[in-house]
């Protein structure tokens, strides 16, 4: 018990000193479209038309980056073009727009890492009410390669002359001020209906009505199933919201898009709903918004996903995830996580990590994420042939508890067992391993403080 507590304390101490060696990481495959679109139709005083705002994000991997001639700074540049095209229900092109791109970065994009320094933007089309298909094509000037997204369709014919709710777009505050009461602009979290686990914010929508005198009432409810535990339903609900009269203005700034408010109309209200999405585990969710104004009532459902783009692989195998806790959990805790049904075991597993989370108000637990990142790396580095037992080895255990050593010395001498010495300079600790049988299985023979 004492030893386990000591090792657990060491892990949560050293986690803050985790050395993230990017080229040693093994990122999860990117299952997401490299171009994501979210189209939101906003109404204006002309009730026969809509302003269709297309928020987009593009993975910079789609472009070829060449090193610039700047001798003082290491920078890389890519050039390309975005082509937007709108098709009606007869598949006839009715609107088109070209945008030139010049992208400058301090490094080449890391392949396979989703949502890394994306190219973000927005474009607005004024259209009659109808059914539309949106096509976005990217073209790289250097390689000539192109990528097309044809997946987005939107129907604006359901908008009536009475009380209306627009589609929602999830947003986050741009500054730390009290959100929406004092802010006039905010940034969309537009990733094709995906929100990264632990990200805080809320959702924004437009409410329009010809009745400019009667106040509105609003309520919302979010429900869905956790991806890891399908028996665990999550539900959030509330009636709190903030509103400002006016229509949305889309502003593009370097590396950021923001939605501002033009105070030009009592007919249009922009509503911010402070939904605590940071509490939600990964999974599929539905948000239901109900607005009441006098005798009028409208309810709409919207769908979104909570995702974890770089989720450690070891968390996808629940038995392995529990077994990997052998280095920091007590026997009693491990017994609880393995002795019951899968649902109860899952609850015990989450309870174990919930107690060790630095912020229990968020679903994302950085301590757990770092622990299982290290488990993944231990499996990759120290497993025997055709096995995934690297996390059980002595080197795997020390790596999981302390992270990458700052110095690794390998000693290969004739007639002597291969030896590795790991030094952790920030912790003033040193570990010595030997492979007595020369099978690749290094055994810890010495631990010392210096």
C-alpha positions in Angstrom: 0.0 0.0 0.0 2.8 2.4 1.0 4.8 1.6 -2.2 1.7 2.1 -4.4 1.0 5.5 -2.8 4.6 6.5 -3.3 4.6 5.6 -7.0 1.2 7.2 -7.5 2.5 10.4 -5.9 5.7 10.3 -8.1 3.6 9.9 -11.2 1.3 12.9 -10.6 4.4 14.9 -9.6 6.4 14.0 -12.7 3.5 14.4 -15.0 4.0 18.1 -15.0 7.5 17.5 -16.3 6.4 15.2 -19.1 8.8 15.5 -21.9 6.7 15.5 -25.1 9.1 14.2 -27.8 6.9 14.8 -30.8 8.8 12.5 -33.1 8.4 9.7 -30.6 4.6 10.0 -30.5 2.3 7.8 -32.4 -0.7 9.9 -33.3 -4.0 8.2 -33.9 -5.1 7.9 -37.5 -7.1 10.9 -38.6 -10.7 9.7 -39.2 -11.9 13.2 -40.0 -12.5 14.9 -43.3 -9.5 17.3 -44.0 -12.1 19.9 -45.0 -15.0 20.6 -42.6 -17.9 22.9 -43.4 -20.8 24.2 -41.3 -23.4 26.3 -43.1 -25.7 28.5 -41.1 -28.5 30.5 -42.8 -29.2 33.9 -41.1 -32.3 35.9 -41.8 -32.3 39.7 -42.4 -35.1 42.2 -42.9 -35.7 40.8 -46.4 -37.7 37.7 -45.4 -37.6 36.2 -48.9 -33.8 35.6 -48.8 -31.2 34.3 -46.4 -27.5 35.1 -45.8 -25.8 31.7 -45.9 -22.6 31.8 -43.9 -20.2 28.9 -44.6 -17.7 28.4 -41.8 -14.8 26.2 -43.0 -11.6 24.6 -41.6 -8.9 23.0 -43.7 -6.1 20.8 -42.6 -2.8 22.4 -43.8 -1.6 18.9 -44.8 -3.5 19.4 -48.1 -0.9 22.0 -49.2 2.8 21.8 -50.1 5.0 23.9 -47.9 8.3 25.2 -49.2 11.0 26.9 -47.2 11.2 30.6 -47.8 14.3 32.7 -48.6 14.1 34.5 -45.2 17.6 34.1 -43.8 16.7 35.4 -40.3 13.7 33.2 -39.6 12.9 29.6 -40.5 9.5 29.9 -42.2 7.6 27.8 -44.7 5.1 29.0 -47.2 2.3 27.4 -49.3 0.0 29.0 -51.9 -3.3 27.8 -53.1 -6.9 28.6 -54.0 -10.3 27.9 -52.5 -13.3 27.5 -54.8 -16.8 27.7 -53.4 -19.8 26.7 -55.5 -23.5 26.6 -54.6 -25.9 24.2 -56.5 -29.7 24.3 -56.3 -32.0 21.3 -56.1 -31.7 20.8 -59.9 -27.9 20.6 -59.5 -27.5 23.9 -61.3 -24.6 26.1 -60.2 -26.1 29.4 -59.0 -23.2 31.1 -57.1 -19.4 30.8 -57.1 -16.5 32.4 -55.3 -12.7 32.2 -55.5 -10.3 32.9 -52.7 -6.5 33.0 -53.0 -4.5 31.5 -50.1 -1.0 32.3 -48.9 -0.2 30.3 -45.7 3.0 30.9 -43.7 4.1 28.7 -40.9 7.2 28.2 -38.7 7.2 24.5 -39.4 5.9 21.9 -41.8 2.5 20.4 -40.8 2.7 17.2 -38.9 1.2 14.4 -40.9 -1.7 12.5 -39.3 -2.4 15.0 -36.5 -6.0 16.2 -36.8 -7.0 19.8 -36.1 -3.4 21.1 -35.9 -3.1 24.8 -36.8 -6.0 24.6 -39.2 -6.8 27.2 -41.9 -10.0 28.8 -40.7 -12.3 31.1 -42.6 -15.9 32.0 -43.6 -17.8 33.2 -46.6 -21.3 34.6 -47.1 -23.7 34.1 -49.9 -27.1 35.9 -50.2 -29.6 33.4 -51.6 -33.3 32.9 -52.1 -34.9 30.3 -49.9 -34.3 26.8 -51.2 -32.5 23.5 -51.1 -28.7 23.8 -51.8 -25.6 21.7 -52.0 -22.3 23.3 -51.1 -19.0 22.3 -52.8 -15.6 23.5 -51.6 -12.5 22.6 -53.5 -8.9 23.3 -52.4 -6.1 23.6 -55.0 -2.4 23.6 -54.2 -0.5 25.9 -56.5 2.8 24.0 -56.1 1.7 20.4 -56.6 -1.5 21.0 -58.5 -3.3 18.6 -56.2 -6.9 19.3 -55.3 -9.4 18.1 -52.7 -13.2 18.4 -52.9 -15.9 18.4 -50.2 -19.3 17.7 -51.6 -21.0 16.5 -48.4 -22.8 19.6 -47.2 -26.5 20.2 -48.0 -28.9 22.7 -46.5 -32.6 23.4 -46.7 -33.7 27.0 -45.9 -37.3 26.5 -47.1 -38.5 25.7 -43.6 -38.0 29.2 -42.4 -41.4 30.7 -41.8 -42.5 34.4 -41.6 -43.2 33.9 -37.9 -40.9 32.8 -35.0 -37.7 31.2 -36.2 -34.6 29.6 -34.8 -31.4 29.3 -37.0 -29.0 26.4 -36.9 -26.6 26.5 -33.9 -22.9 27.1 -34.1 -20.7 26.3 -31.2 -18.5 29.2 -30.1 -15.9 30.0 -27.6 -15.0 33.3 -25.9 -12.2 35.4 -27.5 -11.2 37.1 -24.2 -11.7 36.2 -20.5 -14.4 38.8 -20.0 -17.9 37.8 -18.9 -19.1 36.1 -22.0 -21.7 37.8 -24.2 -22.7 40.4 -21.6 -19.6 42.4 -22.4 -18.2 40.9 -25.6 -19.2 41.9 -29.1 -17.5 39.1 -31.0 -16.7 35.5 -30.5 -15.0 32.6 -32.4 -16.8 29.6 -33.9 -15.7 26.1 -32.9 -16.7 24.7 -36.3 -15.4 21.3 -37.0 -18.2 19.7 -39.0 -20.3 19.1 -35.9 -17.4 17.9 -33.8 -16.2 19.4 -30.5 -12.9 18.3 -28.9 -13.4 16.8 -25.5 -12.9 19.3 -22.6 -13.3 22.4 -24.8 -15.4 25.0 -23.1 -17.9 27.3 -24.8 -21.5 27.2 -25.8 -23.7 27.6 -28.8 -24.9 30.6 -30.7 -28.2 31.0 -32.7 -30.4 33.6 -34.2 -34.0 34.0 -33.2 -36.2 36.1 -35.5 -39.7 37.2 -35.1 -41.9 40.1 -36.5 -43.0 40.7 -32.9 -40.3 43.0 -31.6 -42.0 43.9 -28.3 -42.7 40.5 -26.6 -39.9 38.9 -24.7 -38.8 35.4 -25.4 -38.3 32.4 -23.2 -35.8 29.8 -24.0 -34.9 26.3 -22.7 -32.4 23.7 -23.8 -31.6 20.1 -23.2 -28.6 18.0 -24.2 -28.6 14.2 -24.0 -26.6 11.4 -25.4 -24.6 8.3 -24.6 -21.0 8.1 -23.6 -18.8 6.3 -26.2 -16.9 4.3 -23.6 -20.0 3.4 -21.5 -23.2 3.1 -23.5 -25.2 2.4 -20.4 -24.2 5.8 -19.0 -26.6 8.5 -20.3 -25.5 12.1 -20.0 -28.1 14.9 -19.8 -27.7 18.6 -19.3 -30.5 21.1 -19.3 -31.2 24.7 -18.5 -33.0 28.0 -19.2 -30.1 30.5 -18.9 -29.3 32.4 -22.1 -27.9 35.8 -23.1 -29.3 37.9 -26.0 -28.4 41.0 -28.0 -30.5 42.6 -30.7 -29.0 42.7 -34.1 -27.7 40.7 -37.1 -24.4 38.7 -37.3 -21.4 40.1 -39.0 -18.6 37.7 -40.0 -15.0 39.1 -39.5 -11.9 37.4 -40.8 -8.6 38.2 -39.0 -5.3 36.4 -39.3 -5.7 32.8 -38.2 -9.2 33.6 -36.7 -12.8 34.0 -37.7 -15.2 35.9 -35.4 -18.9 36.6 -35.3 -19.8 40.2 -34.4 -23.1 41.9 -33.8 -24.5 44.6 -35.9 -27.1 46.5 -33.9 -29.4 47.2 -36.8 -32.5 45.2 -36.1 -35.0 44.4 -33.3 -36.4 41.8 -35.6 -33.3 39.6 -35.1 -31.8 38.5 -31.7 -28.5 36.7 -31.4 -28.7 34.2 -28.5 -25.8 32.7 -26.7 -26.6 29.5 -24.6 -23.8 28.7 -22.1 -23.9 24.9 -22.5 -21.2 23.3 -20.4 -20.0 21.0 -23.2 -16.7 20.6 -21.4 -18.5 18.1 -19.1 -19.4 15.7 -21.8 -17.5 12.5 -22.5 -16.9 11.3 -26.1 -20.0 10.3 -27.9 -23.0 11.4 -30.0 -25.3 14.1 -28.6 -28.5 15.9 -29.4 -29.4 19.4 -28.3 -33.0 20.4 -28.2 -33.8 24.2 -28.1 -37.3 25.5 -27.4 -38.2 29.2 -27.8 -41.6 30.6 -26.6 -42.8 34.1 -27.5 -46.3 34.9 -26.3 -48.5 32.2 -27.9 -45.8 31.1 -30.4 -43.5 28.2 -29.7 -40.8 26.6 -31.8 -38.6 23.6 -31.0 -35.6 22.4 -33.0 -33.1 19.5 -32.6 -29.4 19.7 -33.5 -26.7 17.0 -33.4 -23.0 17.1 -32.5 -20.2 14.8 -31.5 -17.6 15.0 -28.7 -14.4 13.6 -30.0 -10.9 12.9 -28.8 -8.6 13.2 -31.8 -5.4 12.0 -30.1 -6.9 9.4 -27.8 -4.3 6.9 -26.6 -4.7 3.5 -28.3 -4.5 1.7 -24.9 -7.7 3.3 -23.8 -9.6 1.5 -26.6 -8.9 -1.9 -25.0 -10.6 -1.7 -21.6 -8.9 -4.9 -20.2 -5.5 -3.5 -21.1 -6.4 -0.1 -19.7 -7.2 -1.6 -16.3 -4.2 -3.9 -16.3 -1.9 -0.9 -17.1 -3.0 0.6 -13.8 -0.9 -2.1 -12.0 1.8 0.6 -11.4 -0.3 3.1 -9.5 -3.5 1.3 -8.3 -3.9 -0.8 -5.2 -4.9 -4.4 -5.4 -8.3 -3.5 -3.9 -8.9 -0.9 -6.6 -7.9 -3.3 -9.4 -10.2 -6.0 -7.9 -13.2 -3.6 -8.0 -12.5 -2.7 -11.6 -12.4 -6.4 -12.7 -14.8 -8.3 -10.4 -18.1 -6.8 -11.6 -20.1 -6.4 -14.8 -18.6 -4.3 -17.6 -20.8 -1.4 -16.7 -19.8 -1.4 -13.0 -16.2 -1.9 -13.9 -16.3 1.1 -16.2 -17.8 3.2 -13.5 -15.1 2.1 -11.1 -12.4 2.9 -13.7 -13.9 6.4 -14.2 -14.2 7.0 -10.5 -10.5 6.0 -10.1 -9.4 8.7 -12.6 -12.0 11.3 -11.5 -10.4 11.4 -8.1 -7.1 12.1 -9.8 -8.2 14.8 -12.2 -6.8 18.3 -11.8 -10.2 19.7 -13.0 -13.3 17.6 -12.2 -15.6 20.0 -14.0 -14.2 18.8 -17.4 -14.5 15.4 -19.0 -11.0 15.6 -20.3 -8.5 14.4 -17.7 -4.9 15.4 -18.7 -3.4 13.1 -16.0 -5.2 10.1 -17.5 -4.4 11.2 -21.0 -0.7 11.5 -20.2 -0.6 8.2 -18.3 -2.0 6.2 -21.3 0.1 8.1 -23.8 3.0 6.7 -21.8 1.4 3.3 -21.8 1.2 3.5 -25.6 4.8 4.5 -25.8 5.9 1.7 -23.4 4.1 -0.8 -25.6 5.7 0.5 -28.7 9.3 0.6 -27.3 9.6 -2.3 -24.9 7.2 -5.0 -26.0 8.5 -8.5 -26.9 7.9 -9.9 -30.4 4.2 -10.2 -31.4 3.2 -9.1 -27.9 1.8 -5.8 -26.3 3.5 -6.4 -22.9 5.9 -3.4 -23.0 3.9 -1.7 -20.2 4.5 -4.7 -17.9 8.3 -4.6 -18.2 10.6 -2.8 -15.8 11.6 -0.2 -18.4 7.9 0.3 -19.3 7.0 0.8 -15.7 9.6 3.4 -15.1 8.8 5.1 -18.3 5.1 5.3 -17.4 5.8 6.6 -13.9 8.5 9.1 -14.8 8.3 9.8 -18.6 11.2 9.9 -21.0 14.6 10.1 -19.2 16.6 13.2 -19.9 19.8 11.1 -20.5 20.0 7.5 -21.7 23.3 5.7 -21.6 23.7 2.3 -23.3 26.7 0.1 -22.3 27.6 -2.8 -24.6 30.8 -4.5 -23.5 32.2 -7.9 -24.5 31.3 -10.7 -22.0 28.9 -8.3 -20.1 25.2 -8.0 -20.1 23.8 -5.1 -22.1 23.0 -2.2 -19.7 20.9 0.9 -19.9 21.2 3.8 -17.4 18.3 6.3 -17.3 18.9 9.7 -15.7 16.1 12.1 -14.8 17.9 15.4 -14.1 14.9 17.3 -12.8 14.1 14.6 -10.3 17.8 13.8 -9.4 17.1 10.1 -10.0 18.9 7.4 -11.9 17.7 3.8 -12.9 20.0 1.0 -14.1 18.7 -1.9 -16.2 20.5 -5.0 -17.5 19.6 -7.7 -20.0 21.2 -10.7 -18.4 19.8 -13.2 -20.9 20.3 -10.9 -23.9 16.7 -11.4 -25.0 15.7 -7.7 -25.0 14.1 -7.9 -21.6 15.9 -5.4 -19.4 15.6 -5.9 -15.6 15.8 -3.0 -13.1 18.8 -3.7 -10.9 19.5 -0.3 -9.3 17.6 2.8 -8.3 19.4 5.8 -6.8 19.0 9.5 -5.9 21.9 11.8 -6.5 
